[in-house]
Amino acid sequence: MQRFSELAPRLGEASYDVAIYRRAGEAILAGKVPYRDFFIEYPPGSLPVFVPPALFSSSREGYASLFASEMALFLVAALLLTACAARSLGHPWPLFPAAVFAAGAILLYPVAVTRYDAVVALTLAATIALASSQVFGRNSAAGAAASVAAWASLGFGAAAKIVPALATLPLALLVGRGERALAAVARSAARGFAVFFGVVVAFVLPALLFGGGDFLKSFSYHADRGLQLESLGSSVLLKLGYVERVFLEFGAYDVQGRGVDLLSSMSLPVTGVLLVLTAAVAYREHREDRFGPEQLPRFAAAFVLAFLIGSKVLSPQYVIWLLPLVPLSAGGVWGLGISAVFLAVCWMTTQIFPFHYLEISAGRPPGTDILLGRNFLLLVLWGLMLSLPSGSPAKEPAEGTVPDRGSPA
C-alpha cells in the first residue's frame, strides 16, 4: 500500500482500468444492469469485486484507495495460502515460495493493487492449497468438501477472468491419478467439472439473460483486438524494426507494420499448439504415475505461460497470475533457479511499464531490449516447467495428500 501511495496519479487513481472499475461499481449501485445498461469488457465474475469500493467512497481518489486495499487483502490471502500449500507439499523450505510470492508482488507494484488480477492469484492459490491438503480426495466428508471447494475456486476465477480454467486439466489429472485412459480420468473428475461449470454458469447465465447480445459483445471485444505492444510477437517485430505505428485501441497500445497482421492471425493457433504440447507433457507424467499434488502448480503455471506466450495481448498485470504457481513448482536447486528467473520477469515487467513504455512505443532501446528479454524469459520459464525432473519438490508429499485412485472428485 505504501508503494501504491507513491504512484503517480495516472498509474493510480486516474488510471484507465481503475476508472472502468469505478464506473461499473457505481452503475451497479445505481440499479443499472451490467452489459444491458452499460458496457464492460470483463466477465461477470469480476463485477462483485468492483462494488465494495464504490459503496464506501464518493471520490475517484477514495475509490482507488479502497480498491487497492481490497486487492492487497486478496494478495495477502493468496500469500498465506501459498505458504500453506508449500507446507502440505513437503517443500524443503516451506517459507521460500511465500517469500518469492511477496517479492514478486512488490516488484509488480505499479499493477499489483491497481488491477483486479489479484482475484486470479487468490483463486489459483486456494485451489492448490486445497488440492495439497491431507484430506483432499479422501472418501470422507472433509475430503469431499475440499474437492468441491477446489473446483469451485477455479470456477469463480474463470467467471472473473477465464484464465483459471486452464488449471482444470492438471487438477483433473490429479483427481484421476491411477487411471490410464483419458476417458477414465474424465469420469473420475466428472463431479469436479460439474462443480466448476456450475459456478461459471451461476455468473454467466444471469449476464446472458439480462445482457443478451451486449454480453456477447464483451467476448467479441477481445477477439477483435490487435497485436498488443507488449506481446511476444510485437517485441520481435520491434527488434527487427518492422513496427511502423503504435496506436491506442481497446484501452491498450497496439502495433501496425510489416508482419503484424500475420502474427495477429496466428495468435490463436499458436496458443492452441502450445497448450496441446503442455497437455501432452502433463498427460505423459500422469501415464507414468508421477502426477502427484506437487505437479499441480507446475502444470498450472505451464498452461498459463503457454497462454501468455501465444497470446496477442500480454498486459503487465498478467504476470500476477503466476505469483502462487511458479514458486511452488519446484524445490531445491531447481526451485532457486526458477524463482530467480520469475523474479527477473517481475522486475523487467515493471521496467517495461511504466518506466520504459515511451521508449518501447518509439521503438528505441533499451526499452525494446528489456521487452524482448522479458518475453524470452517467459518462454524459458515455460520450457523449464515442461522439463522439470519428476518428483519436484524434492520431498515426497505428506501421507494422505494424494487422492484415492479413481476417487470421483
N, C-alpha and C positions, 0 to 999 in steps of 0.2 A: 504493500500500500504506500510505503514511502516512495518507492520508485514511481508509482502512479502519480503521486502528488507533484513529482518533479517533471512530468511530461509536459511538453508544450501543448497549449490548448488544441491545436489542430490534430494532435495524437490522442487527446483525452476527451474532454467534454465536447469539443467541437468536431470530433471525428465523424466521418460519414456513417460508419457502422453503428456507433452509439446513437446517432440521430435516428436511424431506422428503428432501433430497438425502442427508443423513447416514443416515437410516433405510434408504433404498434401497441405498446403498453397503454398509452393514454387513449388510443382509439378503442381498445377493448373495454377499458373502464368507462368510457362514454357510451357503451352499449352497441358499438359497431361490430359487425360480423366480419372476421378476417376473410380475406380473399374476395368476398362478395362486395363489401363496402369499402375496402381499401386493399391495395395490392401489397403483398410482401413476398419476397423471394425465398423465404426459408420454410422448411417443413413445419407442420402443425405442432410437433412436439417441442419446438423452440418457444412457442408463444407463452406458456406458463412462466418461463424464465424472465420474460420482459415485463411482466405485470407488477411484481412486488416493488421494484424501484420506482415505478410510476405512481404507485399507491401512496408512497411516503415521501414524495418530492413534489416541488412546484416550480423548479427551475431546471435549466439544462445542466448547470453545474451540480445541483443536488442529485439529479438522476444519475449522472455519470459516476459520482462518488458512491452512491448506494449500489449501483450495478457492479462497480469494481469490487466493493466489499462482498457482494454476493458471489462473484467469480472467485475471489480469494478464498472464501469459505469452501467452495467446491474443490479448489485445488488442494487445500489443507486436508479435506476429507479423502481425496484421491491419494494424497501423500501417505496418510495413515493406513489406508487400505493396501497400498504398495508395500509398506513395511510389514503388515500382517501377512501378505502373500509371500514375501521373502522368507519369513519365519516358517510358514507352513511348507514351503517348497524345500526347506533344508538348505537354503543358500549359505555358503561358507561364511559370508559376512552379512548377517541379516540387515544391518542398518545401511549397508552400502547402496543398495538400489534406491532407498529413500533419499539418501544424500545426493545421488545423481539426479533424481527427480527434482529435488529442491534447487539444485544448481542450475538445471536446465530451465526451470520456471523463472528463476531470477534472470538468467541470460536473455530470456524471451520477454522481458518486462514491458516493452512497448505494446505488445499484443496480449500478454498473459491474462490481464484482467479487463481489457477493453474489447474483447471478443467473447462470444458465448461458447467457444470451443472447450472451455473447462468442463462443460457438461459431457462432452465426448470422453475426455480423460477420466472423469468420475465413473461413468458407466462401464468403461473398459476395466478400470481398476477394481470396481465392485465385482465384475464377472470373474476376474482372475482370482481375487481373494476368496470368493465363494467356491470356485472350482478347485482350489487348492486346499480347502478346509478338510479336516479329517472326516466330516460327516457326508461330504458330497458323494452322491451316487449310491450311498448305502440304502438298503431296503428298510428304512425307518422313517418316522415322521420328520425327524430333523434332516435326514438326507434328502427326502422329497422336497422339503421346504427350501433347502439350499439350492437344489437343482432348479426349481421353479424361479427362485429369486435371480439366479444367474442368467437364465434365458430372458426373464422379464427385464432385467437391466439392459441387456443388448437390445431388446425391443424398444425400450424407451429411448435409448441412444440413437437407434435407427430412425425413430419417429422425429427426433430432434435434428439429426444431420446425416442420416443414411449410412455413413461410413462404418459405424459399429456392426452393421450387417455382415461385413467382411469377416468378423470373428466367429460367425456361426459355424462355418465349416470346421475350423480347428476344435471348437467346442463339441461339435457332433462327433468328430473322430475320437475325442477323449471319452465321451459318453459311450461310444461303441467300441471301446478298446476290447480286443479279443475276437471281434468279428472280422472275417476276411473280406467278404463281399461288400461292395458299397451299398447294395440293397439292404443287407443286414444292418449296416451302420445306420442307414436311414430309418429302419424300423426301430432301432434302439433309441434314436434321437427324436422319434416322431412326436412324443409328448412335449419335448422341449421346444421343437419347432412350432407346435400348436400354441404354446405359451408366447413365444416370440411374435408370431404373426397376430395372435390375439391382441397383444399390446399395441402393435403397429396399427392394426385395424381400428382399435379404440380411438386413436388420434386421427387417422386418415379418413375414416368413414364420415364423421360429422363435417370435416372440412370439405369433403366431396359433395355431401348432401346440401350443405348451405352455400358452399362456394362455387360448386359446379365447374363450368368451363374456366372461370377465373382461377380456381385452384389448380387446374391442369396447366394453366399458363405459367405457374411458378416452376414447373418442370421444363417447359419449352424455353423459358427464360435462360436456364443454364445450358440447355442443349444448343442454343443459338450463339453462345459466347465464342469469341475468337481465341487466338493463341495469346495467353497472358504473358506479360513481360518477364515474370519470374519463373516460368516453366522451363523444363529441361530443354525442350526444342528451341525456345526463344533464346536461351543462354548460348546455345551452339551457334544459332544464326547471328547473334550479336558479335560473337567472337570472330565469325567469318566475315563480318561487315555486310551482311545481306539485309539487315533491317533498315528500311528507308523511312519509316514513320512510327512514332509511338503516340497513341491517342487514348482518351478516356472513353470507355464504353462499358455498360453494365456495372458501373461502380468500381471498375478496375482499369488498369492500363494494359491495353493490347498492342500488338505489333503488326505492321504491314511490311511487305517486302518479298524478296526472292525466297521461295521455298516455304513461305508461311502457310499458304492455302494447303499445300501438300501435307505438312506436319499437322496442321489442324484437323484435316480429314482422316489422318492416320492415327489420331489420338485414341479413338475408341478401339480399333482392332489391336493396336499395340498394347493398350492396357489389358485387353482380353487375353492376349498371349502371355503377358507377364503373370496375370492371375492364374492362368492354367498351369504354367510352369511351377508356380508356387504351390498350387494344389497337388500337382504330381509329386513333388518332393515330400509334402506333408503326408500324402497317402502312402508313399514308399515307407516312411517312418512308421506309419500305422500298420502296414502289412508285415513289417519286420518286428512288430510288437514292441516298438520303442516309443510309442506315443503316450507318455505319462503327463501329469499335470504341468511339469516343467516345460513341456513343449507348447503349451497354450500361449503364453506371452510371446514366445519365439515366433510362432507362425502367425499369430495375430499381427505382430509387428511386420512380418514379411508381406502379408497381404496389404496392409496399409501402405507400406513402402512401394509395393508394386503399383498401387493406385496413384501415389504421388508422382512416381517416375513417368508413368504413361499419360497422366492427365494433361490436358491443355491449360488447366488452371492450377496454380500452385501458390496459394496465398501464404504469407508468413505464419499465420495462426495455425495452419495445418500441422506444423511441427509439434504443436501442443498435444496432438493425438498420440504421439509416440512416448510421452513422458512416463506413463506407467508400464509400457511394454518393453522398450529396449533395455532398461536397467535390469529387468527380471529375466532376460533372455538367456543369460549365461552366467556362470560363476568362475572363480579363479582367474587365471591369466586372460582367458577369453573374455570374461566379463569386464576386466580392466580395459582391454583394448577396445571392445565395442562401446563401452561407456565413454572412453576418450574421443572416439570418432563422433559419437552422438553429441557430446558437449561442444565439439568443434562445429557441428552442424547448427546447434542452437546459437552459438556466438556469431557465426557467419550470417545466419538469418537476420539477426539484429543489425549487423553491419550492412546488409542489403537494404533492409527497411528499418529505420528511416535514414540511416547515416549516409549511404551512398546511392540513394534512389535517383537523385537528379543526374548523377554521373552515368548510372545504368541507362536511364531514359535517353541520355545523349549518346550512348554507345561508347563511353570513354572508360579506360582503365583508371584506377584499379577496381572500380565497381563491377565492370563486366567480368574481370578475372575472379573476383570473390563470388559472384553469382555462379559462374561455371564451376568453380571449385566446390561450392556448397552442393550443387546438384550432382556433381561427380561423387561426393561423399555419400549422398543418399543412395546412389547406385551401388557404392561399395558396401554400405550397410545392408542393403537388400541381399547382395551376394553373400555376405557374412551370415545372415540369418539362414540362408539355404545350405550353407556349408559347415555350420557348427557341428562339432563332434556330438554324437548321440550321448544322452545322459547328462548334459549340462542343465542345471548347475551340477557341480561335482558330486555333492552328496545326493543319495537317493532320497526321494520324498518320504516323509514320515509315514509309518504304518497307518493304513486306513485312508490315505489321501487319494488313492486310485479308485475309481468307481468299480463296482462289481461288474464282471464281464457279462455283457448282454443286458445290463440293467436299463430300463426304459428311458430314464432321464436323470 
